[in-house]
């Protein structure tokens, strides 16, 4: 299983980025997918997840109202639209999945996803 996060970059405060998570040799459909981030010197933080049925999602408080997770099973991809970015959002962002987890609406479910497969992250830098 290979997951790849992409779409990171340098953005000014208040700006937006859309991250993508794609998979090789693995069908993301039917699995819950989570987005996590880790800032320098900080612990990993669970940001958001989407269930196999795209209508069920979870957002950490830091993401609520600013980030939107979505999925396109036809493209075997999951996305994280990030708006109103601030310097505190600077981190390496990762996507992850656990084939045993189909439903994700809680932080506890994200902990279970974290025990699965991870992809390489993408760096998001928010700075003026």
C-alpha positions as CSV (number, residue, x, y, z in Angstrom):
1,X,0.0,0.0,0.0
2,X,1.4,3.3,-1.0
3,X,-0.3,6.6,-0.1
4,X,1.0,9.9,-1.4
5,X,0.0,13.3,-0.1
6,X,0.6,16.3,-2.4
7,X,-0.4,19.8,-2.9
8,X,1.6,21.5,-0.1
9,X,3.6,24.6,-0.6
10,X,4.1,28.1,0.6
11,X,1.1,30.3,1.2
12,X,0.5,33.6,2.8
13,X,-1.7,33.9,5.9
14,X,-5.3,33.9,5.0
15,X,-4.6,31.9,1.9
16,X,-5.8,28.5,0.7
17,X,-4.4,25.2,-0.3
18,X,-5.9,21.9,-1.5
19,X,-4.1,18.8,-0.5
20,X,-4.6,15.5,-2.3
21,X,-4.1,12.0,-1.1
22,X,-3.7,9.3,-3.7
23,X,-3.1,5.6,-3.5
24,X,-1.1,3.1,-5.6
25,X,-2.0,-0.5,-5.6
26,X,-4.8,0.1,-3.1
27,X,-8.4,1.0,-3.5
28,X,-9.3,3.8,-1.1
29,X,-13.0,3.3,-1.8
30,X,-14.7,1.6,1.1
31,X,-12.1,2.8,3.6
32,X,-12.0,5.7,5.9
33,X,-9.2,8.1,5.2
34,X,-7.6,10.5,7.7
35,X,-5.5,13.6,7.4
36,X,-2.9,14.3,10.1
37,X,-0.2,16.9,10.5
38,X,3.0,17.3,12.4
39,X,4.6,20.7,13.0
40,X,8.3,21.0,13.9
41,X,8.8,20.1,17.6
42,X,5.2,19.2,18.1
43,X,3.3,16.0,18.4
44,X,1.3,14.6,15.5
45,X,-2.2,16.0,15.3
46,X,-5.3,14.4,13.8
47,X,-7.0,16.9,11.6
48,X,-9.9,15.3,9.7
49,X,-11.2,12.1,8.4
50,X,-13.9,10.9,5.9
51,X,-15.8,7.7,6.1
52,X,-16.2,5.3,3.3
53,X,-19.5,7.0,2.8
54,X,-18.4,10.5,2.2
55,X,-21.2,12.1,4.2
56,X,-19.6,11.2,7.5
57,X,-16.7,13.2,8.5
58,X,-14.7,14.4,11.5
59,X,-12.8,17.6,12.1
60,X,-10.5,18.6,14.9
61,X,-11.4,21.9,16.5
62,X,-8.4,23.4,14.8
63,X,-9.9,22.5,11.4
64,X,-13.6,23.2,11.9
65,X,-14.9,25.9,9.7
66,X,-11.7,26.3,7.7
67,X,-10.9,22.8,6.3
68,X,-13.1,20.6,4.2
69,X,-12.4,16.9,3.5
70,X,-13.8,15.2,0.5
71,X,-13.2,12.1,-1.6
72,X,-13.5,11.0,-5.2
73,X,-13.6,7.3,-5.4
74,X,-13.5,7.3,-9.2
75,X,-10.1,9.0,-8.9
76,X,-9.0,7.0,-5.9
77,X,-8.3,10.2,-4.1
78,X,-9.2,12.1,-0.9
79,X,-8.8,15.9,-0.6
80,X,-8.3,18.4,2.1
81,X,-9.4,21.9,1.2
82,X,-7.7,24.3,3.6
83,X,-8.9,27.9,3.8
84,X,-8.0,30.9,6.1
85,X,-4.6,29.4,6.7
86,X,-2.5,30.8,9.5
87,X,1.1,30.3,10.6
88,X,0.0,27.7,13.1
89,X,-1.1,25.5,10.3
90,X,2.5,25.1,9.1
91,X,3.3,21.4,9.3
92,X,3.9,18.3,7.2
93,X,0.5,16.9,6.3
94,X,0.0,13.2,6.0
95,X,-2.9,11.0,4.9
96,X,-3.5,7.6,6.3
97,X,-5.9,4.7,6.1
98,X,-6.6,1.5,8.0
99,X,-8.3,-1.2,5.9
100,X,-10.3,-2.2,9.0
101,X,-11.8,1.2,9.5
102,X,-14.8,2.2,7.4
103,X,-16.4,4.8,9.5
104,X,-14.8,7.9,11.0
105,X,-16.6,10.6,13.0
106,X,-14.5,10.7,16.2
107,X,-11.0,11.4,17.4
108,X,-10.9,7.8,18.6
109,X,-11.6,6.6,15.0
110,X,-8.7,8.7,13.9
111,X,-6.5,7.0,16.4
112,X,-7.4,3.7,14.8
113,X,-6.7,5.0,11.4
114,X,-3.3,6.1,12.6
115,X,-2.5,2.5,13.2
116,X,-2.8,1.7,9.5
117,X,-0.9,2.7,6.4
118,X,0.7,6.1,6.0
119,X,1.9,7.9,3.0
120,X,4.7,10.4,2.5
121,X,3.7,13.8,3.7
122,X,3.5,17.2,2.0
123,X,4.9,20.3,3.6
124,X,2.6,23.3,4.1
125,X,4.2,26.5,5.1
126,X,2.1,29.5,6.0
127,X,4.2,32.6,6.1
128,X,4.2,36.2,4.8
